[in-house]
Amino acid sequence: MDLNEEARPFWGAAVLRGLGLLLAAVLTMWPAAAYAAAPTVIPVGRAVGIKLFSDGVVVVGTSDIATDRGNVNPAKACGLKEGDIITHINATEVDSIEEVSALLQELEGETMSIRAIRDDKQVQLTATAALCSADGSYKLGAWIRDSMAGIGTVTFYCPDTGAFGALGHGINDVDTALLMPLESGSILPATVAGVEKGQAGDPGQLKGVFDTGSTLGLLHANTSGGVFGVMADSGWVEGTPVEAAQRDEVETGEAVILCNISGEQVDEYAVRIEKVFPESAADCRDYLIKVTDPRLLETTGGIVQGMSGSPILQNGKIVGAVTHVLIDDPTSGYGIWVGRMLQQCEY
């Protein structure tokens, strides 16, 4: 796809394929001493639509352009690479495919500077768009993406601040697997309409729809530990506040998760925390969990895409969220400690 064409994928019928993808990040762990008392939040477990618009446009590939003088690829020739985030063309900031396309047409093939972010560093490139013989428009020969949308699960809501956290992992670009830079985003009311049951080698998914005409909350962060923001409609949240568990309070044994696998209904299902992994700043896989509830196993086969963010509770406290499924065993997956999410939420 060229720069004047859209590349806006849906994360399947459910959530982004971050189930199975994990971005390591250096993380300042939640210091217990920072709180006189344990944080208190409402475990949610409701499915929502999630829309994210990128800060800049993400290069997801390049392709040749047919011109009167043969095929050319200006993007590749100037040094653009998959995963680069284009932020400026000349002195103009760009955040959408439409903005990039309009600038290319205005420049009419003049040499231009491209400012991009690569591996968290700024790079400066020089390029000249080519005139496509097929449609008469100027193109750079880069496939780009400026937004993503899908369905995920809200983990917690803080009634005191209005903050919420969801997913338990970041929204990664489906082609580059890199964390999408957030310009703006929102969560929307959603309804789960069906389930594609998971099986070994083929993760299932929740199938849902969301209401694009209504906004529940606005996003301010997309991190390795989830997406975070402030709820605009607090009446949407139901439940009783519980304490967030310290890491050393979490143990192997019985636990429950809150899931929305039908309509808008949230139910409690039995799981077992099989292993609590040693603390690591570079890996958000804090728990190995296994679904034991016969009802959930019958309906979903275990953990499916769309359940990312489902809160995990143990001994009356919220201990984390479901994040990933094991491809070869959909009854098992990983979870993140709630303290990581609270830290990145800027609770």
C-alpha positions as CSV (number, residue, x, y, z in Angstrom):
1,M,0.0,0.0,0.0
2,D,1.3,3.5,-0.8
3,L,1.2,6.5,1.4
4,N,-2.1,7.7,-0.1
5,E,-3.9,4.5,0.7
6,E,-5.4,3.4,4.0
7,A,-4.0,0.6,6.2
8,R,-6.3,0.4,9.2
9,P,-6.7,-3.1,10.4
10,F,-9.2,-4.6,12.9
11,W,-7.6,-6.8,15.6
12,G,-9.6,-9.7,14.3
13,A,-13.2,-9.9,15.6
14,A,-11.9,-9.5,19.1
15,V,-8.8,-8.0,20.5
16,L,-5.4,-7.2,18.9
17,R,-3.2,-10.1,18.4
18,G,-1.2,-9.0,21.4
19,L,-2.3,-12.3,22.9
20,G,0.9,-14.1,22.2
21,L,3.0,-10.9,21.6
22,L,4.8,-9.2,24.4
23,L,6.9,-6.1,24.3
24,A,9.6,-6.0,27.0
25,A,10.1,-2.7,28.7
26,V,12.2,-1.2,31.5
27,L,9.7,-0.6,34.3
28,T,9.9,1.1,37.7
29,M,8.1,-1.4,39.9
30,W,5.3,-0.4,42.2
31,P,6.9,0.6,45.5
32,A,4.9,-0.5,48.5
33,A,6.3,2.2,50.6
34,A,4.8,4.8,48.3
35,Y,1.3,4.1,49.7
36,A,0.2,4.5,53.3
37,A,-2.5,1.9,52.4
38,A,-2.9,-0.5,49.5
39,P,-4.6,1.1,46.4
40,T,-8.3,0.3,46.1
41,V,-9.9,-0.2,42.7
42,I,-13.1,-1.7,41.2
43,P,-12.4,-4.9,39.2
44,V,-14.4,-4.6,36.0
45,G,-14.1,-7.4,33.5
46,R,-16.3,-5.7,30.8
47,A,-15.5,-5.9,27.1
48,V,-15.1,-2.5,25.3
49,G,-14.2,-1.3,21.9
50,I,-10.8,0.3,21.8
51,K,-9.7,2.9,19.2
52,L,-6.2,4.2,19.0
53,F,-4.7,6.8,16.7
54,S,-1.0,6.9,16.4
55,D,1.4,9.8,17.1
56,G,2.9,9.9,13.6
57,V,2.3,7.2,11.0
58,V,3.9,3.8,11.2
59,V,5.8,2.3,8.2
60,V,4.7,-1.3,7.9
61,G,6.4,-2.1,4.5
62,T,7.4,-0.7,1.1
63,S,6.5,-1.4,-2.5
64,D,7.4,-0.4,-6.0
65,I,5.6,2.4,-7.9
66,A,5.0,2.1,-11.6
67,T,6.1,5.3,-13.4
68,D,6.6,6.2,-17.0
69,R,10.3,5.4,-16.5
70,G,9.8,2.0,-14.9
71,N,9.3,0.8,-11.3
72,V,10.8,2.9,-8.5
73,N,10.7,2.7,-4.7
74,P,11.5,6.2,-3.2
75,A,10.8,4.9,0.4
76,K,13.3,2.2,0.2
77,A,15.8,4.4,-1.7
78,C,15.8,7.1,1.0
79,G,16.3,4.6,3.8
80,L,12.9,4.2,5.3
81,K,12.5,0.9,7.2
82,E,9.6,-1.2,8.5
83,G,8.8,0.1,12.0
84,D,9.9,3.7,11.4
85,I,7.4,6.3,12.7
86,I,7.1,9.3,10.3
87,T,6.4,12.4,12.4
88,H,7.2,15.3,10.0
89,I,7.5,15.9,6.3
90,N,9.5,19.1,5.8
91,A,8.4,21.2,8.8
92,T,4.8,19.9,8.9
93,E,3.8,17.4,11.5
94,V,1.8,14.4,10.2
95,D,-0.4,12.0,12.2
96,S,-2.7,10.5,9.5
97,I,-2.5,8.9,6.1
98,E,-4.7,11.7,4.7
99,E,-2.2,14.4,5.9
100,V,0.7,12.6,4.4
101,S,-1.1,12.1,1.0
102,A,-2.1,15.7,0.8
103,L,1.5,16.9,1.4
104,L,2.8,14.6,-1.3
105,Q,0.4,16.1,-3.8
106,E,1.3,19.6,-2.8
107,L,5.0,19.0,-3.2
108,E,4.5,17.5,-6.7
109,G,7.7,15.5,-6.6
110,E,9.9,18.2,-5.0
111,T,12.7,16.9,-2.8
112,M,11.5,16.7,0.8
113,S,12.9,15.9,4.3
114,I,11.3,13.2,6.4
115,R,11.7,13.1,10.1
116,A,11.1,9.7,11.7
117,I,11.6,7.8,15.0
118,R,13.5,4.6,14.8
119,D,14.4,2.5,17.9
120,D,13.5,5.6,20.0
121,K,15.9,7.8,18.1
122,Q,15.2,10.5,15.6
123,V,16.4,10.0,12.0
124,Q,16.4,12.5,9.2
125,L,15.9,11.3,5.6
126,T,15.6,13.0,2.2
127,A,13.2,11.7,-0.4
128,T,11.4,12.5,-3.6
129,A,7.9,11.1,-4.3
130,A,7.2,9.5,-7.6
131,L,4.4,10.1,-10.0
132,C,2.3,7.0,-10.3
133,S,1.4,6.3,-13.9
134,A,-1.7,4.3,-12.9
135,D,-3.6,7.1,-11.2
136,G,-1.5,10.2,-11.6
137,S,-0.8,10.8,-8.0
138,Y,2.5,11.3,-6.2
139,K,3.5,8.4,-3.9
140,L,6.4,7.4,-1.8
141,G,6.0,3.6,-2.0
142,A,5.5,3.0,1.7
143,W,2.7,1.1,3.4
144,I,1.7,3.1,6.5
145,R,-0.7,2.8,9.4
146,D,-2.2,5.5,11.5
147,S,-4.8,3.8,13.7
148,M,-6.1,0.5,15.1
149,A,-9.4,-0.7,16.6
150,G,-10.7,-3.8,18.3
151,I,-12.3,-5.3,21.4
152,G,-10.6,-5.8,24.7
153,T,-11.4,-6.0,28.4
154,V,-11.2,-3.3,31.1
155,T,-9.3,-4.5,34.2
156,F,-9.9,-2.0,36.8
157,Y,-11.5,1.4,37.6
158,C,-10.5,3.8,40.3
159,P,-13.6,5.7,41.6
160,D,-11.4,8.3,43.4
161,T,-9.5,9.4,40.3
162,G,-11.6,8.1,37.4
163,A,-8.6,6.3,36.0
164,F,-8.9,2.9,34.4
165,G,-6.6,0.2,33.0
166,A,-7.3,-2.4,30.3
167,L,-5.7,-5.3,28.3
168,G,-2.7,-5.9,30.5
169,H,-0.5,-5.6,27.5
170,G,0.2,-2.9,25.0
171,I,-1.4,-2.4,21.6
172,N,1.2,-3.5,19.1
173,D,1.2,-3.0,15.3
174,V,0.1,-6.2,13.7
175,D,2.8,-6.1,11.1
176,T,5.9,-4.8,12.9
177,A,4.9,-6.1,16.4
178,L,6.1,-2.7,17.8
179,L,4.2,-0.7,20.4
180,M,1.9,1.8,18.6
181,P,2.8,5.4,19.6
182,L,-0.4,7.0,21.1
183,E,-1.6,10.3,19.9
184,S,-5.2,9.8,21.1
185,G,-7.7,7.1,21.7
186,S,-10.9,6.0,23.5
187,I,-12.9,3.1,24.8
188,L,-16.5,2.5,23.6
189,P,-19.4,0.4,24.7
190,A,-19.3,-3.1,23.3
191,T,-21.4,-6.2,23.2
192,V,-20.0,-9.7,22.8
193,A,-22.1,-11.4,20.1
194,G,-20.3,-14.8,19.9
195,V,-17.3,-17.0,20.7
196,E,-14.9,-18.8,18.4
197,K,-13.7,-21.6,20.7
198,G,-10.0,-22.0,21.1
199,Q,-8.1,-25.2,20.5
200,A,-4.5,-26.3,20.4
201,G,-2.6,-24.4,17.7
202,D,-5.6,-22.2,17.0
203,P,-6.4,-19.5,19.6
204,G,-10.1,-18.6,19.7
205,Q,-11.6,-15.2,20.0
206,L,-14.6,-13.2,21.2
207,K,-16.7,-11.8,18.4
208,G,-18.2,-8.4,19.3
209,V,-19.4,-5.1,18.1
210,F,-19.0,-1.7,19.6
211,D,-20.8,1.6,19.4
212,T,-18.7,4.2,17.6
213,G,-21.1,6.9,18.5
214,S,-20.5,6.8,22.2
215,T,-17.4,7.3,24.3
216,L,-16.8,5.7,27.8
217,G,-13.3,7.1,28.4
218,L,-10.2,8.7,26.8
219,L,-6.8,7.0,26.6
220,H,-3.6,8.7,27.6
221,A,-1.1,5.9,27.6
222,N,-0.3,2.7,25.6
223,T,2.4,0.8,27.4
224,S,3.8,-2.7,27.7
225,G,1.4,-3.2,30.7
226,G,-1.8,-2.1,29.0
227,V,-3.8,0.9,27.9
228,F,-4.8,3.5,30.4
229,G,-7.0,6.6,30.6
230,V,-9.8,8.4,32.4
231,M,-13.4,7.2,32.4
232,A,-15.9,9.7,31.1
233,D,-19.0,7.7,32.1
234,S,-18.6,6.4,35.6
235,G,-22.1,5.1,35.6
236,W,-21.0,2.3,33.2
237,V,-18.9,0.7,36.0
238,E,-20.5,-1.6,38.5
239,G,-18.8,-3.4,41.4
240,T,-17.3,-3.1,44.9
241,P,-13.8,-1.7,45.4
242,V,-11.2,-4.1,46.5
243,E,-7.5,-3.8,47.5
244,A,-4.7,-4.3,45.0
245,A,-2.5,-7.2,46.2
246,Q,1.2,-6.6,46.9
247,R,3.4,-8.9,44.8
248,D,4.4,-11.1,47.8
249,E,0.7,-11.7,48.6
250,V,0.1,-13.6,45.4
251,E,0.5,-17.4,45.7
252,T,0.0,-20.5,43.7
253,G,-3.5,-21.9,44.1
254,E,-7.2,-21.2,43.4
255,A,-8.3,-17.8,42.0
256,V,-11.0,-16.4,39.9
257,I,-11.2,-14.2,36.8
258,L,-14.0,-11.8,35.7
259,C,-15.0,-12.2,32.1
260,N,-17.5,-10.9,29.6
261,I,-18.1,-13.7,27.1
262,S,-21.7,-13.0,26.2
263,G,-23.6,-9.8,25.6
264,E,-22.7,-7.3,28.4
265,Q,-22.8,-9.8,31.2
266,V,-19.7,-10.2,33.5
267,D,-19.4,-13.5,35.3
268,E,-16.8,-15.1,37.7
269,Y,-14.9,-18.2,36.6
270,A,-12.5,-20.4,38.5
271,V,-8.8,-20.5,37.5
272,R,-5.6,-21.7,39.2
273,I,-2.4,-19.8,39.5
274,E,0.1,-22.5,38.6
275,K,3.2,-20.5,39.0
276,V,4.3,-17.0,40.2
277,F,7.4,-16.1,38.3
278,P,10.4,-14.2,39.8
279,E,10.1,-10.4,39.6
280,S,11.5,-9.0,36.3
281,A,11.4,-5.5,35.0
282,A,11.9,-6.7,31.4
283,D,9.1,-9.3,31.3
284,C,5.4,-8.7,32.2
285,R,4.6,-12.4,32.4
286,D,4.2,-12.6,36.2
287,Y,1.9,-15.6,36.5
288,L,1.1,-18.8,34.7
289,I,-2.6,-19.5,35.0
290,K,-4.9,-22.3,34.1
291,V,-8.7,-22.2,33.5
292,T,-10.4,-24.8,35.6
293,D,-14.0,-23.7,35.4
294,P,-16.1,-26.2,33.3
295,R,-18.5,-23.5,32.1
296,L,-15.7,-21.4,30.6
297,L,-13.9,-24.4,29.2
298,E,-17.1,-25.5,27.5
299,T,-17.8,-22.1,26.0
300,T,-14.4,-20.8,25.0
301,G,-12.0,-23.7,25.4
302,G,-10.1,-21.6,28.0
303,I,-8.4,-18.2,27.2
304,V,-9.3,-16.6,23.9
305,Q,-8.5,-13.3,22.2
306,G,-10.7,-10.6,23.7
307,M,-10.2,-11.8,27.2
308,S,-7.0,-9.8,27.6
309,G,-7.5,-7.5,30.6
310,S,-9.9,-9.8,32.5
311,P,-9.1,-9.2,36.2
312,I,-7.7,-12.0,38.4
313,L,-8.8,-12.0,42.0
314,Q,-7.4,-14.1,44.9
315,N,-8.2,-14.0,48.6
316,G,-10.5,-11.0,48.1
317,K,-7.9,-8.8,46.3
318,I,-7.2,-8.0,42.7
319,V,-3.9,-9.5,41.8
320,G,-3.6,-8.9,38.1
321,A,-5.1,-9.5,34.6
322,V,-5.1,-12.2,32.0
323,T,-2.8,-11.2,29.1
324,H,-1.7,-14.1,26.9
325,V,-2.8,-17.6,25.9
326,L,-0.5,-20.5,25.3
327,I,-1.0,-21.4,21.6
328,D,-0.6,-25.1,22.1
329,D,-2.8,-25.2,25.2
330,P,-5.7,-22.7,25.3
331,T,-6.6,-23.7,28.8
332,S,-3.4,-21.9,30.0
333,G,-1.9,-18.5,29.7
334,Y,-0.1,-15.7,31.4
335,G,-1.1,-12.9,33.7
336,I,0.4,-9.6,34.7
337,W,0.7,-8.3,38.3
338,V,-1.8,-5.5,39.1
339,G,1.1,-3.4,40.6
340,R,2.7,-3.1,37.1
341,M,-0.6,-1.8,35.7
342,L,-1.1,0.7,38.5
343,Q,2.4,2.0,38.1
344,Q,1.9,2.6,34.4
345,C,-1.6,3.9,34.9
346,E,0.0,6.8,37.0
347,Y,-2.5,5.9,39.7
